[in-house]
Amino acid sequence: MRRSLFGRIWPNATAIILFAGFAFPVYWMFSTAFKPNLDIVTDTPVWFPTNYTFEHFKTVFRADHFWTLVFNSVTVTVLSVLGSLVISLFAAFAMTRMRFKGRRGILLTFMIAQMAPWEVMVIAIYMLVRDADMLNSLVPLTLFYMVMVLPLTILTLRGYIAAVPKELEESAMVDGCTRTQAFIKVIFPLLGPGLMATSLFGFITAWNEFPLVLILNKDIEYQTLPLWLSQFQTAFGDDWGATMAASSLFAIPILILFVYLQRKAVSGLTSGAVKG
């Protein structure tokens, strides 16, 4: 009985401790964004604030180039994610369903590219972009962000495509569909969970990326929000409330997308199991 009780308690206790460790910084960030300055700089921490203010968010909204940077971040992130999904979808299908020379070597190259740290290639990327006369532009950021998430996206979608029985595709082709039509009508609807997972990974990677924009875009009108957040303390002095408000606004899209895609991915798994 004691062993059985201990076996039930320790996993739950561990989960609660880990949840508290990960959730507390997020709670502190959001709560600080709404605290008055007196509650932020006090020697006694205010764990549960009773007074709230929106002045810090007003400071962020009035900041120079804020909405331009929001537009840049959204544009670069969405375009890079969509581009990587389209390329990865067809590449993963070719890697899974087609047989050709060099296929294993290409897969190995993708795995090596996924393990390689992009930070060591920043100087080479800078020289390429400089020689192409494309510094201070959103186009190189979009292209390189797309390339950054391609290896893992291809490997992930390859696993989802491999899990779809070939018989479904062959049956559609017997019924008169071409291979392209069979892919669009049969395989593509079953890849919902994989597309959700890879798009979430790509969005987080592109949304949070920092070194490339720091090197390539010196003009603030072509920068993105992560670099702007790093300069926030300099721009506003010791205004921790405004800093936390900006950080909260930066984190909200990721939180919303994660909650939305997580639900869709689970429903897609259930739907795919029923259809199969």
Secondary structure as a PSIPRED ss2 file (coil, helix, strand):
# PSIPRED VFORMAT (PSIPRED V4.0)

   1 M C   1.000  0.000  0.000
   2 R H   0.000  1.000  0.000
   3 R H   0.000  1.000  0.000
   4 S H   0.000  1.000  0.000
   5 L H   0.000  1.000  0.000
   6 F H   0.000  1.000  0.000
   7 G H   0.000  1.000  0.000
   8 R H   0.000  1.000  0.000
   9 I H   0.000  1.000  0.000
  10 W H   0.000  1.000  0.000
  11 P H   0.000  1.000  0.000
  12 N H   0.000  1.000  0.000
  13 A H   0.000  1.000  0.000
  14 T H   0.000  1.000  0.000
  15 A H   0.000  1.000  0.000
  16 I H   0.000  1.000  0.000
  17 I H   0.000  1.000  0.000
  18 L H   0.000  1.000  0.000
  19 F H   0.000  1.000  0.000
  20 A H   0.000  1.000  0.000
  21 G H   0.000  1.000  0.000
  22 F H   0.000  1.000  0.000
  23 A H   0.000  1.000  0.000
  24 F H   0.000  1.000  0.000
  25 P H   0.000  1.000  0.000
  26 V H   0.000  1.000  0.000
  27 Y H   0.000  1.000  0.000
  28 W H   0.000  1.000  0.000
  29 M H   0.000  1.000  0.000
  30 F H   0.000  1.000  0.000
  31 S H   0.000  1.000  0.000
  32 T H   0.000  1.000  0.000
  33 A H   0.000  1.000  0.000
  34 F H   0.000  1.000  0.000
  35 K C   1.000  0.000  0.000
  36 P C   1.000  0.000  0.000
  37 N H   0.000  1.000  0.000
  38 L H   0.000  1.000  0.000
  39 D H   0.000  1.000  0.000
  40 I H   0.000  1.000  0.000
  41 V C   1.000  0.000  0.000
  42 T C   1.000  0.000  0.000
  43 D C   1.000  0.000  0.000
  44 T C   1.000  0.000  0.000
  45 P C   1.000  0.000  0.000
  46 V C   1.000  0.000  0.000
  47 W C   1.000  0.000  0.000
  48 F C   1.000  0.000  0.000
  49 P C   1.000  0.000  0.000
  50 T C   1.000  0.000  0.000
  51 N C   1.000  0.000  0.000
  52 Y C   1.000  0.000  0.000
  53 T C   1.000  0.000  0.000
  54 F C   1.000  0.000  0.000
  55 E H   0.000  1.000  0.000
  56 H H   0.000  1.000  0.000
  57 F H   0.000  1.000  0.000
  58 K H   0.000  1.000  0.000
  59 T H   0.000  1.000  0.000
  60 V H   0.000  1.000  0.000
  61 F H   0.000  1.000  0.000
  62 R C   1.000  0.000  0.000
  63 A C   1.000  0.000  0.000
  64 D C   1.000  0.000  0.000
  65 H C   1.000  0.000  0.000
  66 F H   0.000  1.000  0.000
  67 W H   0.000  1.000  0.000
  68 T H   0.000  1.000  0.000
  69 L H   0.000  1.000  0.000
  70 V H   0.000  1.000  0.000
  71 F H   0.000  1.000  0.000
  72 N H   0.000  1.000  0.000
  73 S H   0.000  1.000  0.000
  74 V H   0.000  1.000  0.000
  75 T H   0.000  1.000  0.000
  76 V H   0.000  1.000  0.000
  77 T H   0.000  1.000  0.000
  78 V H   0.000  1.000  0.000
  79 L H   0.000  1.000  0.000
  80 S H   0.000  1.000  0.000
  81 V H   0.000  1.000  0.000
  82 L H   0.000  1.000  0.000
  83 G H   0.000  1.000  0.000
  84 S H   0.000  1.000  0.000
  85 L H   0.000  1.000  0.000
  86 V H   0.000  1.000  0.000
  87 I H   0.000  1.000  0.000
  88 S H   0.000  1.000  0.000
  89 L H   0.000  1.000  0.000
  90 F H   0.000  1.000  0.000
  91 A H   0.000  1.000  0.000
  92 A H   0.000  1.000  0.000
  93 F H   0.000  1.000  0.000
  94 A H   0.000  1.000  0.000
  95 M H   0.000  1.000  0.000
  96 T H   0.000  1.000  0.000
  97 R H   0.000  1.000  0.000
  98 M C   1.000  0.000  0.000
  99 R C   1.000  0.000  0.000
 100 F C   1.000  0.000  0.000
 101 K C   1.000  0.000  0.000
 102 G C   1.000  0.000  0.000
 103 R H   0.000  1.000  0.000
 104 R H   0.000  1.000  0.000
 105 G H   0.000  1.000  0.000
 106 I H   0.000  1.000  0.000
 107 L H   0.000  1.000  0.000
 108 L H   0.000  1.000  0.000
 109 T H   0.000  1.000  0.000
 110 F H   0.000  1.000  0.000
 111 M H   0.000  1.000  0.000
 112 I H   0.000  1.000  0.000
 113 A H   0.000  1.000  0.000
 114 Q H   0.000  1.000  0.000
 115 M H   0.000  1.000  0.000
 116 A C   1.000  0.000  0.000
 117 P C   1.000  0.000  0.000
 118 W H   0.000  1.000  0.000
 119 E H   0.000  1.000  0.000
 120 V H   0.000  1.000  0.000
 121 M H   0.000  1.000  0.000
 122 V H   0.000  1.000  0.000
 123 I H   0.000  1.000  0.000
 124 A H   0.000  1.000  0.000
 125 I H   0.000  1.000  0.000
 126 Y H   0.000  1.000  0.000
 127 M H   0.000  1.000  0.000
 128 L H   0.000  1.000  0.000
 129 V H   0.000  1.000  0.000
 130 R H   0.000  1.000  0.000
 131 D H   0.000  1.000  0.000
 132 A C   1.000  0.000  0.000
 133 D C   1.000  0.000  0.000
 134 M C   1.000  0.000  0.000
 135 L C   1.000  0.000  0.000
 136 N C   1.000  0.000  0.000
 137 S C   1.000  0.000  0.000
 138 L H   0.000  1.000  0.000
 139 V H   0.000  1.000  0.000
 140 P H   0.000  1.000  0.000
 141 L H   0.000  1.000  0.000
 142 T H   0.000  1.000  0.000
 143 L H   0.000  1.000  0.000
 144 F H   0.000  1.000  0.000
 145 Y H   0.000  1.000  0.000
 146 M H   0.000  1.000  0.000
 147 V H   0.000  1.000  0.000
 148 M H   0.000  1.000  0.000
 149 V H   0.000  1.000  0.000
 150 L H   0.000  1.000  0.000
 151 P H   0.000  1.000  0.000
 152 L H   0.000  1.000  0.000
 153 T H   0.000  1.000  0.000
 154 I H   0.000  1.000  0.000
 155 L H   0.000  1.000  0.000
 156 T H   0.000  1.000  0.000
 157 L H   0.000  1.000  0.000
 158 R H   0.000  1.000  0.000
 159 G H   0.000  1.000  0.000
 160 Y H   0.000  1.000  0.000
 161 I H   0.000  1.000  0.000
 162 A H   0.000  1.000  0.000
 163 A H   0.000  1.000  0.000
 164 V C   1.000  0.000  0.000
 165 P C   1.000  0.000  0.000
 166 K H   0.000  1.000  0.000
 167 E H   0.000  1.000  0.000
 168 L H   0.000  1.000  0.000
 169 E H   0.000  1.000  0.000
 170 E H   0.000  1.000  0.000
 171 S H   0.000  1.000  0.000
 172 A H   0.000  1.000  0.000
 173 M H   0.000  1.000  0.000
 174 V H   0.000  1.000  0.000
 175 D C   1.000  0.000  0.000
 176 G C   1.000  0.000  0.000
 177 C C   1.000  0.000  0.000
 178 T C   1.000  0.000  0.000
 179 R H   0.000  1.000  0.000
 180 T H   0.000  1.000  0.000
 181 Q H   0.000  1.000  0.000
 182 A H   0.000  1.000  0.000
 183 F H   0.000  1.000  0.000
 184 I H   0.000  1.000  0.000
 185 K H   0.000  1.000  0.000
 186 V H   0.000  1.000  0.000
 187 I H   0.000  1.000  0.000
 188 F H   0.000  1.000  0.000
 189 P H   0.000  1.000  0.000
 190 L H   0.000  1.000  0.000
 191 L H   0.000  1.000  0.000
 192 G H   0.000  1.000  0.000
 193 P H   0.000  1.000  0.000
 194 G H   0.000  1.000  0.000
 195 L H   0.000  1.000  0.000
 196 M H   0.000  1.000  0.000
 197 A H   0.000  1.000  0.000
 198 T H   0.000  1.000  0.000
 199 S H   0.000  1.000  0.000
 200 L H   0.000  1.000  0.000
 201 F H   0.000  1.000  0.000
 202 G H   0.000  1.000  0.000
 203 F H   0.000  1.000  0.000
 204 I H   0.000  1.000  0.000
 205 T H   0.000  1.000  0.000
 206 A H   0.000  1.000  0.000
 207 W H   0.000  1.000  0.000
 208 N H   0.000  1.000  0.000
 209 E C   1.000  0.000  0.000
 210 F C   1.000  0.000  0.000
 211 P H   0.000  1.000  0.000
 212 L H   0.000  1.000  0.000
 213 V H   0.000  1.000  0.000
 214 L H   0.000  1.000  0.000
 215 I H   0.000  1.000  0.000
 216 L H   0.000  1.000  0.000
 217 N C   1.000  0.000  0.000
 218 K C   1.000  0.000  0.000
 219 D C   1.000  0.000  0.000
 220 I H   0.000  1.000  0.000
 221 E H   0.000  1.000  0.000
 222 Y H   0.000  1.000  0.000
 223 Q C   1.000  0.000  0.000
 224 T C   1.000  0.000  0.000
 225 L H   0.000  1.000  0.000
 226 P H   0.000  1.000  0.000
 227 L H   0.000  1.000  0.000
 228 W H   0.000  1.000  0.000
 229 L H   0.000  1.000  0.000
 230 S H   0.000  1.000  0.000
 231 Q C   1.000  0.000  0.000
 232 F H   0.000  1.000  0.000
 233 Q H   0.000  1.000  0.000
 234 T H   0.000  1.000  0.000
 235 A H   0.000  1.000  0.000
 236 F H   0.000  1.000  0.000
 237 G C   1.000  0.000  0.000
 238 D C   1.000  0.000  0.000
 239 D C   1.000  0.000  0.000
 240 W H   0.000  1.000  0.000
 241 G H   0.000  1.000  0.000
 242 A H   0.000  1.000  0.000
 243 T H   0.000  1.000  0.000
 244 M H   0.000  1.000  0.000
 245 A H   0.000  1.000  0.000
 246 A H   0.000  1.000  0.000
 247 S H   0.000  1.000  0.000
 248 S H   0.000  1.000  0.000
 249 L H   0.000  1.000  0.000
 250 F H   0.000  1.000  0.000
 251 A H   0.000  1.000  0.000
 252 I H   0.000  1.000  0.000
 253 P H   0.000  1.000  0.000
 254 I H   0.000  1.000  0.000
 255 L H   0.000  1.000  0.000
 256 I H   0.000  1.000  0.000
 257 L H   0.000  1.000  0.000
 258 F H   0.000  1.000  0.000
 259 V H   0.000  1.000  0.000
 260 Y H   0.000  1.000  0.000
 261 L H   0.000  1.000  0.000
 262 Q H   0.000  1.000  0.000
 263 R H   0.000  1.000  0.000
 264 K H   0.000  1.000  0.000
 265 A H   0.000  1.000  0.000
 266 V H   0.000  1.000  0.000
 267 S H   0.000  1.000  0.000
 268 G H   0.000  1.000  0.000
 269 L H   0.000  1.000  0.000
 270 T H   0.000  1.000  0.000
 271 S H   0.000  1.000  0.000
 272 G H   0.000  1.000  0.000
 273 A H   0.000  1.000  0.000
 274 V H   0.000  1.000  0.000
 275 K H   0.000  1.000  0.000
 276 G C   1.000  0.000  0.000
